[in-house]
Amino acid sequence: VIALISRLVGQKGLDLITHVFDELIVGSSGADGTGAVGVSAGGGAGTENSGAGGGAGNIGGLGGTGSRGRAPQFVMLGTGDTGYENFFRWKAEQYAGQVSANLTFDEALAHRIYAGADFLLMPSLFEPCGISQLIAMRYGTLPIVRETGGLADTVWPYNEVTGEGTGYSFANINAHELLFTMRRALGVYANAPEAHNRLMSAAMARDDSWGASAKRYVELYENI
């Protein structure tokens, strides 16, 4: 399950998403090692154990009813520019049962989606800080981000050699670079669950509190 929780504006890199959306939904099946969990994310009011509920459909995380290696599911929550709203509304109709568009602001639902998804998509063109990726990591939902601003500072890209990381990232404002990164993340999820679980644990353990920041400030001042 891939989640997008965002204001629907150009800054958030939504043009990158819309450009490769069909390739992601249709072309990322587990047959070629790039698939993800196949749990319905569309329609309905959800269920008690869906992890997202309230219109986000039947979303399950690692403990859901889907199996690894099936086509990815996509759920979005947010409002913004009419063009983007219409795009996600259309895709939810086109891929009913696989794509869920929640064109509203609902903080409680947002947290249920954070908790129920496996990945959070955040390919911002610029992002001075970014809060969504920090919330996602606390839930063990791995961010897929562009390497800019606070996203580059807080999300450590997965290193296949060392096994370290807290998510996935790509450098350029390029839609197919985003698609490649998403497929890589889905491939690890489908084919290397132990590696995926290590990333989840590392993401949840990351400390971005003011206590950790204050310690780094003190170290900087002492060095000066």
Backbone as numpy.savetxt, mean C-alpha at the origin, in Angstrom:
# Nx Ny Nz CAx CAy CAz Cx Cy Cz
-3.88 -7.73 -1.06 -4.73 -6.55 -1.06 -3.84 -5.31 -1.06
-4.02 -4.46 -2.07 -3.29 -3.20 -2.18 -4.25 -2.08 -1.83
-3.84 -1.19 -0.93 -4.70 -0.10 -0.49 -4.14 1.25 -0.95
-5.06 2.16 -1.22 -4.72 3.56 -1.48 -5.62 4.40 -0.58
-5.03 5.10 0.37 -5.78 5.97 1.28 -5.18 7.36 1.12
-5.89 8.25 0.44 -5.24 9.48 0.02 -6.23 10.54 -0.43
-5.81 11.79 -0.37 -6.49 12.84 -1.12 -6.26 12.56 -2.60
-7.27 12.70 -3.39 -7.17 12.39 -4.82 -6.73 13.64 -5.58
-5.42 13.91 -5.51 -4.84 15.07 -6.18 -3.56 14.61 -6.87
-3.11 15.41 -7.83 -1.97 15.04 -8.63 -0.69 14.84 -7.84
-0.52 15.61 -6.75 0.69 15.48 -5.93 0.93 14.05 -5.47
-0.15 13.30 -5.28 -0.03 11.95 -4.71 0.39 10.91 -5.74
0.72 11.35 -6.95 1.21 10.41 -7.96 0.12 9.56 -8.58
-1.10 10.05 -8.55 -2.22 9.25 -9.03 -2.17 9.02 -10.54
-1.54 9.93 -11.29 -1.43 9.70 -12.73 -0.58 8.46 -13.02
0.40 8.20 -12.16 1.21 6.99 -12.32 0.34 5.75 -12.12
-0.53 5.81 -11.13 -1.41 4.67 -10.84 -2.39 4.45 -11.98
-3.06 5.52 -12.40 -4.08 5.35 -13.44 -3.48 4.85 -14.74
-2.23 5.22 -15.02 -1.60 4.83 -16.28 -1.38 3.33 -16.38
-1.11 2.66 -15.26 -0.80 1.22 -15.30 -1.83 0.40 -14.52
-2.96 0.99 -14.19 -3.92 0.31 -13.33 -4.39 -1.01 -13.93
-4.77 -1.00 -15.18 -5.26 -2.23 -15.82 -4.18 -3.30 -15.87
-2.94 -2.88 -16.14 -1.84 -3.85 -16.17 -1.65 -4.49 -14.80
-1.83 -3.72 -13.75 -1.69 -4.26 -12.40 -2.80 -5.25 -12.09
-4.03 -4.85 -12.34 -5.18 -5.68 -11.95 -5.30 -6.93 -12.81
-5.08 -6.79 -14.12 -5.27 -7.92 -15.02 -3.99 -8.73 -15.18
-2.84 -8.06 -15.19 -1.61 -8.74 -15.56 -0.79 -9.29 -14.44
-1.14 -9.06 -13.17 -0.31 -9.49 -12.05 -0.86 -10.74 -11.41
-0.97 -11.80 -12.16 -1.47 -13.07 -11.64 -0.33 -13.89 -11.09
-0.65 -14.82 -10.22 0.37 -15.63 -9.58 1.02 -16.63 -10.51
0.49 -16.84 -11.71 1.05 -17.83 -12.62 2.50 -17.51 -12.97
2.84 -16.20 -13.02 4.20 -15.85 -13.37 5.00 -15.41 -12.14
4.48 -15.74 -10.97 5.21 -15.44 -9.76 5.05 -14.03 -9.26
4.06 -13.30 -9.79 3.91 -11.92 -9.36 2.57 -11.67 -8.70
1.87 -12.70 -8.30 0.52 -12.52 -7.78 0.48 -12.17 -6.30
-0.73 -11.87 -5.84 -0.92 -11.56 -4.43 -2.10 -12.33 -3.92
-2.54 -11.96 -2.74 -3.67 -12.65 -2.14 -4.94 -12.38 -2.93
-5.78 -13.40 -3.07 -7.00 -13.24 -3.86 -8.21 -13.20 -2.98
-8.42 -12.11 -2.28 -9.58 -11.95 -1.41 -10.43 -10.84 -1.97
-11.72 -11.06 -2.02 -12.62 -10.05 -2.59 -12.50 -8.75 -1.83
-12.41 -7.65 -2.59 -12.32 -6.33 -1.96 -13.44 -5.42 -2.42
-14.39 -5.92 -3.11 -15.39 -5.04 -3.69 -16.77 -5.20 -3.11
-17.51 -4.10 -3.12 -18.94 -4.09 -2.82 -19.29 -4.49 -1.41
-20.56 -4.35 -1.12 -21.10 -4.84 0.14 -20.64 -4.03 1.32
-21.16 -4.43 2.48 -20.84 -3.73 3.70 -19.74 -4.40 4.48
-19.17 -5.47 3.94 -18.10 -6.16 4.64 -18.65 -7.09 5.70
-17.73 -7.76 6.39 -18.11 -8.66 7.45 -17.30 -8.35 8.69
-17.66 -8.95 9.81 -16.96 -8.67 11.05 -15.48 -8.98 10.95
-15.12 -10.02 10.22 -13.72 -10.40 10.13 -13.09 -9.98 8.80
-13.68 -8.99 8.15 -13.16 -8.60 6.85 -11.93 -7.74 6.96
-11.75 -7.03 8.06 -10.61 -6.15 8.22 -10.83 -4.78 7.59
-11.91 -4.61 6.78 -12.13 -3.30 6.20 -13.58 -2.87 6.32
-14.50 -3.80 6.07 -15.92 -3.54 6.30 -16.45 -2.30 5.63
-17.64 -1.88 6.07 -18.22 -0.62 5.72 -18.10 -0.20 4.27
-18.38 -1.09 3.35 -18.32 -0.73 1.95 -17.01 -1.10 1.29
-16.01 -1.49 2.08 -14.72 -1.84 1.49 -14.67 -3.31 1.12
-15.72 -4.03 1.42 -15.81 -5.42 0.98 -15.17 -6.38 1.95
-14.86 -7.55 1.44 -14.37 -8.65 2.27 -12.86 -8.74 2.18
-12.19 -7.83 2.89 -10.75 -7.73 2.79 -10.12 -8.53 3.91
-9.15 -9.36 3.58 -8.42 -10.11 4.58 -6.94 -9.91 4.43
-6.21 -9.90 5.51 -4.77 -9.81 5.45 -4.19 -11.20 5.30
-3.08 -11.45 6.00 -2.44 -12.75 5.88 -3.32 -13.85 6.42
-4.26 -13.51 7.31 -5.13 -14.52 7.87 -6.46 -14.64 7.17
-6.58 -14.02 5.98 -7.85 -14.01 5.28 -8.14 -15.34 4.60
-9.21 -15.37 3.83 -9.65 -16.61 3.22 -9.06 -16.84 1.85
-8.33 -15.87 1.33 -7.76 -16.02 0.00 -6.49 -16.85 0.03
-5.97 -17.17 -1.15 -4.74 -17.92 -1.27 -3.70 -17.09 -1.98
-2.45 -17.36 -1.70 -1.38 -16.64 -2.37 -1.32 -17.06 -3.83
-0.88 -16.11 -4.67 -0.71 -16.45 -6.07 -1.90 -16.13 -6.95
-2.92 -15.47 -6.41 -4.05 -15.07 -7.23 -3.96 -13.58 -7.52
-4.85 -13.09 -8.38 -4.78 -11.69 -8.81 -4.92 -10.75 -7.63
-4.23 -9.61 -7.67 -4.32 -8.67 -6.55 -5.68 -8.00 -6.47
-6.03 -7.63 -5.26 -7.24 -6.85 -5.00 -6.82 -5.42 -4.68
-7.68 -4.46 -4.98 -7.35 -3.04 -4.79 -8.51 -2.35 -4.10
-8.21 -1.65 -3.01 -9.23 -0.88 -2.30 -8.71 0.53 -2.07
-9.53 1.54 -2.41 -9.12 2.91 -2.19 -10.14 3.65 -1.34
-9.64 4.64 -0.62 -10.48 5.49 0.22 -9.98 6.91 0.07
-10.87 7.83 -0.28 -10.47 9.22 -0.37 -11.39 10.01 -1.29
-11.21 11.31 -1.25 -11.96 12.22 -2.12 -10.99 13.23 -2.70
-11.42 13.90 -3.77 -10.56 14.90 -4.37 -11.04 15.31 -5.73
-10.11 15.39 -6.67 -10.44 15.86 -8.02 -11.45 14.93 -8.69
-12.40 15.54 -9.37 -13.48 14.78 -10.00 -12.96 13.73 -10.97
-11.94 14.07 -11.73 -11.41 13.12 -12.71 -10.91 11.84 -12.05
-10.21 11.97 -10.94 -9.72 10.79 -10.23 -10.87 10.02 -9.58
-11.82 10.74 -9.01 -12.97 10.06 -8.41 -13.70 9.23 -9.47
-13.93 9.83 -10.63 -14.62 9.10 -11.70 -13.81 7.90 -12.17
-12.49 8.04 -12.21 -11.65 6.92 -12.64 -11.84 5.72 -11.71
-11.73 5.94 -10.40 -11.83 4.82 -9.47 -13.27 4.29 -9.38
-14.24 5.17 -9.56 -15.63 4.71 -9.60 -15.84 3.78 -10.80
-15.28 4.16 -11.93 -15.38 3.36 -13.15 -14.67 2.02 -12.98
-13.47 2.02 -12.40 -12.71 0.79 -12.24 -13.38 -0.16 -11.25
-14.05 0.40 -10.25 -14.79 -0.46 -9.31 -15.94 -1.18 -10.01
-16.54 -0.50 -11.00 -17.60 -1.14 -11.78 -17.01 -2.14 -12.77
-15.91 -1.77 -13.40 -15.28 -2.63 -14.40 -14.74 -3.92 -13.78
-14.15 -3.80 -12.58 -13.56 -4.96 -11.91 -14.31 -5.26 -10.61
-15.61 -5.39 -10.73 -16.44 -5.65 -9.55 -15.96 -6.91 -8.84
-15.83 -6.82 -7.53 -15.35 -7.95 -6.75 -13.84 -7.97 -6.59
-13.15 -7.12 -7.37 -11.69 -7.06 -7.28 -11.21 -5.68 -6.89
-11.98 -4.65 -7.24 -11.62 -3.27 -6.93 -12.75 -2.63 -6.13
-12.40 -1.96 -5.05 -13.39 -1.28 -4.22 -13.04 0.20 -4.13
-13.97 1.07 -4.53 -13.77 2.52 -4.48 -14.66 3.11 -3.40
-14.05 3.70 -2.38 -14.77 4.31 -1.28 -14.50 5.81 -1.32
-15.35 6.53 -2.03 -15.13 7.95 -2.30 -15.73 8.78 -1.17
-15.05 8.74 -0.04 -15.51 9.42 1.15 -14.34 9.62 2.08
-14.55 10.38 3.15 -13.55 10.49 4.22 -14.13 9.81 5.44
-13.47 8.78 5.91 -13.96 8.01 7.04 -12.73 7.48 7.79
-12.39 8.12 8.89 -11.16 7.76 9.60 -11.22 6.34 10.15
-12.37 5.96 10.67 -12.49 4.60 11.21 -12.31 3.56 10.12
-12.93 3.79 8.96 -12.77 2.87 7.84 -11.33 2.86 7.35
-10.69 4.03 7.37 -9.29 4.10 6.94 -8.42 3.16 7.77
-8.63 3.17 9.08 -7.81 2.31 9.94 -8.14 0.84 9.73
-9.35 0.52 9.40 -9.69 -0.88 9.12 -9.05 -1.33 7.81
-8.96 -0.42 6.85 -8.28 -0.75 5.60 -6.78 -0.91 5.84
-6.19 0.02 6.60 -4.78 -0.13 6.96 -4.54 -1.52 7.57
-5.42 -1.92 8.46 -5.24 -3.19 9.17 -5.47 -4.39 8.27
-6.37 -4.27 7.30 -6.74 -5.43 6.48 -5.92 -5.61 5.23
-5.23 -4.54 4.78 -4.47 -4.62 3.53 -3.09 -5.22 3.77
-2.45 -5.61 2.68 -1.08 -6.12 2.73 -0.07 -5.06 2.29
-0.51 -4.16 1.41 0.37 -3.12 0.89 -0.38 -1.79 0.85
0.36 -0.69 1.07 -0.18 0.65 0.92 0.55 1.33 -0.21
-0.19 1.84 -1.18 0.39 2.49 -2.35 0.48 3.99 -2.10
1.70 4.56 -2.24 1.90 5.97 -1.96 3.02 6.52 -2.87
2.75 6.64 -4.17 3.79 7.06 -5.13 3.84 8.57 -5.33
3.95 9.32 -4.26 3.83 10.78 -4.31 4.91 11.41 -5.19
4.54 12.49 -5.88 5.51 13.27 -6.63 6.42 14.03 -5.68
5.86 14.54 -4.58 6.64 15.15 -3.50 5.86 14.93 -2.21
6.57 14.77 -1.12 5.93 14.46 0.17 6.89 14.89 1.29
6.73 16.13 1.80 7.67 16.61 2.83 7.78 15.66 4.03
6.67 15.09 4.45 6.71 14.17 5.59 6.00 12.87 5.24
4.69 12.91 5.24 3.91 11.71 4.98 3.56 11.02 6.29
2.27 10.80 6.47 1.78 10.12 7.67 1.26 8.73 7.35
0.66 8.56 6.18 0.02 7.29 5.85 1.00 6.12 5.90
2.21 6.33 5.40 3.17 5.22 5.40 3.57 4.83 6.82
3.58 5.81 7.75 3.92 5.51 9.14 2.80 4.71 9.81
1.56 5.11 9.54 0.42 4.37 10.09 0.41 2.95 9.53
0.62 2.83 8.22 0.59 1.51 7.59 1.62 0.58 8.21
2.83 1.08 8.43 3.88 0.23 8.98 3.55 -0.25 10.38
2.89 0.58 11.17 2.49 0.15 12.51 1.50 -1.01 12.45
0.74 -1.09 11.38 -0.20 -2.20 11.18 0.45 -3.40 10.48
1.70 -3.26 10.08 2.34 -4.34 9.33 1.96 -4.36 7.87
1.40 -3.26 7.39 1.06 -3.11 5.97 2.23 -2.43 5.28
2.83 -3.08 4.30 4.08 -2.59 3.73 3.83 -1.48 2.72
4.48 -0.33 2.89 4.31 0.77 1.94 5.06 0.51 0.63
4.45 0.95 -0.46 5.11 0.99 -1.76 5.15 2.46 -2.14
6.33 3.08 -2.09 6.44 4.53 -2.17 7.45 4.95 -3.23
7.34 6.22 -3.62 8.40 6.82 -4.43 9.41 7.45 -3.49
10.67 7.40 -3.89 11.75 7.87 -3.03 11.83 9.40 -3.08
10.99 10.04 -2.25 10.97 11.49 -2.18 10.68 11.92 -0.75
11.32 12.98 -0.31 11.02 13.59 0.98 10.95 12.61 2.13
9.88 12.73 2.91 9.71 11.89 4.08 9.50 10.42 3.76
9.06 10.10 2.56 8.88 8.70 2.18 10.24 8.01 2.08
11.21 8.69 1.49 12.55 8.13 1.39 13.20 8.02 2.77
12.84 8.93 3.68 13.43 8.94 5.01 12.89 7.83 5.90
11.67 7.38 5.66 11.02 6.47 6.61 10.82 5.06 6.10
10.83 4.83 4.80 10.60 3.49 4.26 11.92 2.93 3.73
12.39 1.87 4.35 13.62 1.22 3.89 13.26 0.17 2.85
13.77 0.32 1.61 13.40 -0.63 0.56 13.94 -2.02 0.84
13.18 -3.02 0.47 13.55 -4.42 0.68 14.86 -4.75 -0.03
15.78 -5.35 0.71 17.05 -5.80 0.17 17.04 -7.32 0.15
17.00 -7.89 -1.04 16.89 -9.35 -1.14 18.12 -10.07 -0.61
19.28 -9.41 -0.61 20.51 -10.04 -0.15 20.54 -10.15 1.36
20.22 -9.05 2.04 20.28 -9.04 3.50 18.94 -9.41 4.14
17.85 -9.29 3.38 16.52 -9.54 3.92 15.95 -8.37 4.69
16.68 -7.25 4.73 16.24 -6.09 5.50 15.28 -5.22 4.69
14.51 -4.42 5.40 13.61 -3.49 4.76 12.31 -3.36 5.51
11.57 -2.31 5.19 10.25 -2.09 5.78 9.20 -1.81 4.71
9.56 -2.00 3.44 8.61 -1.75 2.36 9.33 -1.79 1.03
8.77 -1.09 0.04 9.32 -1.08 -1.31 9.32 0.36 -1.82
10.29 0.67 -2.68 10.35 2.03 -3.21 10.91 2.03 -4.62
10.66 3.13 -5.34 11.21 3.34 -6.67 11.58 4.80 -6.78
12.51 5.12 -7.68 13.13 6.44 -7.67 12.47 7.46 -8.59
12.12 7.06 -9.79 11.74 8.02 -10.82 10.22 8.19 -10.94
9.81 9.32 -11.47 8.39 9.56 -11.74 8.05 8.86 -13.04
7.86 7.55 -12.93 7.68 6.69 -14.10 6.66 5.62 -13.76
5.59 5.55 -14.53 4.49 4.65 -14.20 4.91 3.19 -14.24
5.73 2.81 -15.20 6.10 1.41 -15.30 7.16 1.02 -14.26
7.91 2.00 -13.77 8.79 1.72 -12.63 7.94 1.43 -11.40
6.85 2.16 -11.25 5.90 1.87 -10.17 5.31 0.48 -10.35
4.89 0.14 -11.57 4.30 -1.16 -11.83 5.28 -2.28 -11.51
6.54 -2.12 -11.94 7.56 -3.13 -11.66 7.72 -3.31 -10.15
7.71 -2.20 -9.40 7.88 -2.28 -7.95 6.70 -2.98 -7.29
5.50 -2.69 -7.76 4.32 -3.36 -7.22 4.37 -4.85 -7.51
4.76 -5.21 -8.73 4.83 -6.64 -9.08 5.92 -7.34 -8.28
7.01 -6.64 -8.01 8.06 -7.23 -7.17 7.51 -7.51 -5.78
6.79 -6.55 -5.21 6.21 -6.74 -3.88 5.23 -7.91 -3.87
4.40 -7.98 -4.90 3.43 -9.07 -4.99 4.14 -10.42 -5.16
5.26 -10.41 -5.88 6.00 -11.64 -6.07 6.59 -12.16 -4.78
7.13 -11.25 -3.95 7.66 -11.67 -2.65 6.53 -12.20 -1.78
5.41 -11.51 -1.80 4.25 -11.97 -1.02 3.83 -13.37 -1.43
3.79 -13.62 -2.74 3.28 -14.89 -3.24 4.27 -16.03 -3.08
5.56 -15.73 -3.27 6.56 -16.80 -3.38 7.54 -16.88 -2.23
7.62 -15.84 -1.42 8.57 -15.84 -0.30 7.87 -15.31 0.96
6.87 -16.03 1.46 6.11 -15.53 2.61 6.95 -15.28 3.84
8.03 -16.05 4.05 8.88 -15.80 5.21 9.55 -14.44 5.10
10.02 -14.10 3.91 10.62 -12.78 3.70 9.59 -11.68 3.91
8.38 -11.90 3.40 7.32 -10.91 3.57 7.02 -10.70 5.06
6.96 -11.78 5.80 6.67 -11.67 7.23 7.78 -10.95 7.98
9.04 -11.14 7.56 10.14 -10.42 8.19 10.00 -8.92 7.95
9.61 -8.56 6.73 9.40 -7.14 6.43 8.28 -6.57 7.28
7.21 -7.34 7.45 6.10 -6.89 8.30 6.58 -6.63 9.72
7.34 -7.57 10.26 7.83 -7.43 11.64 8.73 -6.21 11.78
9.62 -6.01 10.80 10.51 -4.86 10.84 9.73 -3.55 10.74
8.70 -3.54 9.89 7.89 -2.32 9.74 7.17 -1.99 11.04
6.61 -3.00 11.69 5.88 -2.76 12.93 6.80 -2.33 14.06
8.07 -2.76 14.01 9.02 -2.45 15.08 9.68 -1.09 14.89
9.52 -0.48 13.72 10.18 0.80 13.44 9.68 1.86 14.41
10.61 2.66 14.94 10.28 3.70 15.92 10.43 5.07 15.27
9.31 5.70 14.96 9.31 7.05 14.42 8.72 8.05 15.41
8.83 7.73 16.69 8.27 8.60 17.73 9.16 9.82 17.94
8.63 10.81 18.66 9.43 11.99 18.98 10.60 11.62 19.88
10.46 10.56 20.68 11.58 10.14 21.52 12.79 9.76 20.68
12.55 9.00 19.61 13.66 8.61 18.73 14.22 9.81 17.99
13.36 10.72 17.55 13.84 11.92 16.86 14.65 12.80 17.79
14.19 12.96 19.02 14.91 13.80 19.98 16.30 13.25 20.25
16.42 11.93 20.33 17.73 11.31 20.55 18.68 11.63 19.41
18.18 11.59 18.17 19.03 11.91 17.03 19.42 13.38 17.02
18.50 14.27 17.44 18.85 15.69 17.55 19.96 15.90 18.57
19.86 15.24 19.71 20.89 15.36 20.75 22.24 14.90 20.22
22.24 13.76 19.51 23.48 13.25 18.93 24.07 14.24 17.94
23.21 14.88 17.14 23.68 15.86 16.17 24.30 17.05 16.87
23.62 17.60 17.89 24.13 18.75 18.62 25.46 18.43 19.31
25.56 17.22 19.88 26.81 16.84 20.54 27.95 16.73 19.54
27.65 16.22 18.35 28.69 16.14 17.31 29.16 17.52 16.88
28.20 18.45 16.79 28.56 19.83 16.41 29.44 20.45 17.48
